[in-house]
Amino acid sequence: MPRKSQRTPAGPDREPTSRGASARDARKAWLSRLKEDAVRQLPPPASAAVRAKLRADVEHALRHHAPDDPAPEVQDILATLLEEACQQLNEAEHQAQRTERKLELVTLARWALATVLNRCPAHLVGDLGSNKRADTTQAIWADLRPILDKALTGAESGDDVRQHVEAHVAKWRSEHDRWWHPRPPSPQQLVKGIHKAKTVVEAVNNTPEFRQLADTVIQAVQTKLRQRRQTKEPPASPS
């Protein structure tokens, strides 16, 4: 006899599957509504990346929650995520403001450098408008700019920047203006110089020609000094 084909019964046996799909759809709609509610509370300047991140954070934080969970518990989670997102936005905005302010301070530092160099001796930095001044300014700025980029945060005042520039120029002067303040000779150089002077004096004393020449030079200098004093003295008044 032919076997009868078994048919899948319809009706009550399919209800669990339908209920499961319905529950998933309900949770998906519930989760989508919560994500959009959270995004709408972001400040208007929020970028698409910030909005997408908040949606992902909400979905991750509520992965073990369902529509029938207590509403206050869910709202606390959403409020925490929204607060963190707003803090990140504020920090990003402040960072952008500091970056813009830092560029302004760097520009101010360049003008301050020109003012500070105007107070430096011309033999060291060159005359205003000269090639030497331009080269000196460029060289100092090439050293100063990286220091400012590293030191400035954007929260400094104009006076703070001027102090940075003045301190840098003062250090530069101390390194490049040494010939104007010669170093004293070392003890070895001093002893060597004394020996040379002693040798010259002994040679003059022991050589009649040198001694006679030295006496002649001394007499000529003394005569010249007397003549100068006489020309400066006022004439005697008649009695």
C-alpha positions in Angstrom: 0.0 0.0 0.0 1.3 3.5 -0.8 2.5 5.5 2.2 0.6 8.6 3.1 2.6 11.7 3.0 3.0 13.5 6.3 1.8 17.1 6.3 3.0 19.8 8.7 0.1 20.6 10.9 -1.1 24.2 10.8 -2.5 26.2 13.6 -1.3 26.3 17.2 2.1 24.6 16.5 3.3 27.6 14.5 2.3 30.2 17.1 5.6 30.1 19.1 7.6 31.1 15.9 5.2 33.9 15.1 5.4 35.2 18.7 9.2 35.1 18.6 9.3 37.1 15.4 6.8 39.6 16.7 8.9 40.1 19.9 12.1 40.7 17.9 10.3 43.2 15.7 8.9 44.9 18.8 12.3 45.1 20.4 13.9 46.4 17.2 11.3 49.2 17.0 11.7 50.0 20.7 15.5 50.2 20.3 15.3 52.3 17.2 13.0 54.7 18.9 15.4 55.1 21.9 18.4 55.6 19.7 16.7 58.4 17.7 15.4 60.0 20.9 19.0 60.1 22.2 20.4 61.5 18.9 17.7 64.3 18.9 19.0 65.5 22.3 22.5 66.1 20.9 23.6 69.7 20.2 23.0 70.9 16.6 26.7 71.0 15.7 27.0 67.2 16.3 28.6 65.6 13.3 27.3 62.4 11.6 30.2 60.5 13.2 29.1 61.6 16.6 25.5 60.6 16.0 26.5 57.2 14.6 28.6 56.5 17.6 25.8 57.4 20.0 23.4 55.0 18.2 26.0 52.3 18.5 26.6 53.0 22.2 22.9 52.9 22.9 22.5 49.6 21.1 25.4 48.1 22.9 24.4 49.3 26.3 20.8 47.9 25.9 21.8 44.6 24.3 20.5 42.7 27.4 17.4 44.9 27.9 13.8 44.6 26.5 10.8 46.8 26.1 9.3 45.5 29.3 12.3 46.5 31.4 11.7 49.3 33.9 11.7 52.6 32.1 13.8 54.5 34.8 16.6 52.0 34.4 16.6 52.4 30.7 16.4 56.2 30.9 19.4 56.3 33.3 21.5 54.4 30.8 20.5 56.8 28.0 21.2 59.9 30.1 24.7 58.6 30.9 25.5 57.9 27.3 24.1 61.3 26.2 26.2 63.1 28.9 29.3 61.4 27.8 28.6 62.3 24.1 28.0 66.0 25.0 31.3 66.1 27.1 33.2 64.8 24.1 31.6 67.4 21.9 32.5 70.2 24.3 36.0 69.0 24.5 36.3 68.8 20.8 34.9 72.4 20.5 37.3 73.7 23.1 40.2 72.0 21.4 39.3 73.6 18.1 39.2 77.0 19.9 42.6 76.4 21.5 44.0 75.4 18.2 42.7 78.6 16.6 44.0 80.7 19.5 47.4 79.0 19.3 47.8 80.1 15.7 46.9 83.7 16.7 49.5 83.5 19.5 52.2 82.2 17.1 51.5 85.2 14.8 51.7 87.5 17.8 55.1 85.9 18.7 56.4 86.7 15.2 55.5 90.4 15.6 56.9 90.4 19.1 60.2 89.0 17.8 60.6 91.9 15.5 60.0 94.4 18.3 62.5 92.7 20.6 65.2 92.6 17.9 64.7 96.4 17.5 66.0 96.8 21.0 69.2 94.7 20.3 72.5 96.3 19.2 72.8 96.7 15.4 76.2 95.1 15.3 74.5 91.9 16.5 71.2 91.8 14.6 71.8 94.2 11.8 70.1 97.5 11.0 66.4 97.6 10.5 65.6 96.7 6.9 69.0 95.2 6.2 69.7 91.8 4.9 71.5 90.9 8.1 68.4 91.8 10.1 66.2 89.6 7.8 68.6 86.7 8.1 68.9 87.1 11.8 65.1 87.2 12.3 64.7 84.1 10.1 67.3 82.2 12.0 65.9 83.0 15.4 62.4 82.3 14.3 63.4 78.9 12.9 64.6 78.0 16.4 61.7 79.7 18.3 58.8 78.4 16.3 59.1 74.7 17.3 59.5 75.7 20.9 56.3 77.7 20.8 54.5 74.9 19.0 55.4 72.6 21.8 55.0 75.0 24.7 51.8 76.9 23.8 48.4 75.4 24.5 46.2 78.2 23.3 45.2 79.3 26.8 48.1 81.8 27.2 47.9 85.5 27.1 49.7 87.9 24.9 52.1 88.8 27.7 53.0 85.2 28.2 53.9 84.9 24.6 56.1 88.1 24.7 57.9 86.7 27.7 58.6 83.5 25.8 60.1 85.6 22.9 62.1 87.9 25.2 63.6 84.9 27.1 64.6 83.2 23.8 66.2 86.3 22.4 68.1 86.9 25.7 69.5 83.4 25.5 70.4 83.9 21.8 72.2 87.1 22.7 74.2 85.4 25.4 75.4 82.8 22.9 76.2 85.1 20.0 77.4 88.3 21.7 80.4 86.8 23.5 83.0 88.9 21.6 81.5 92.0 23.1 82.3 90.7 26.6 85.7 89.0 26.2 86.6 86.2 28.6 89.5 86.8 31.0 92.7 84.9 30.1 93.3 81.6 31.7 96.1 81.2 34.3 98.2 79.5 31.8 97.8 82.3 29.3 98.5 84.9 31.9 101.8 83.2 33.0 102.8 82.8 29.4 102.2 86.5 28.7 104.2 87.5 31.8 107.2 85.5 30.6 107.0 87.1 27.2 106.9 90.6 28.7 109.8 89.8 31.0 111.8 88.5 28.0 111.1 91.8 26.1 112.1 94.0 29.1 115.3 92.0 29.6 116.2 92.3 25.9 115.7 96.1 26.0 117.8 96.5 29.2 120.6 94.3 27.8 120.7 95.9 24.4 122.1 99.5 24.3 120.4 100.2 21.0 117.0 99.1 22.2 117.4 101.0 25.5 118.4 104.2 23.7 115.4 103.8 21.3 113.1 103.4 24.3 114.5 106.5 26.0 114.0 108.5 22.8 110.4 107.3 22.5 109.7 108.1 26.1 111.2 111.6 25.8 109.2 112.3 22.7 105.9 111.3 24.4 106.7 113.4 27.4 107.4 116.4 25.2 104.2 115.9 23.3 102.1 115.7 26.5 103.7 118.9 27.9 102.9 120.7 24.7 99.3 119.7 24.9 99.0 120.8 28.5 100.5 124.2 27.6 98.0 124.8 24.8 95.1 124.0 27.1 96.2 126.4 29.9 94.5 129.8 29.7 96.8 132.8 29.1 97.9 134.7 32.2 95.9 137.8 32.9 97.8 141.1 32.8 98.6 142.5 36.2 
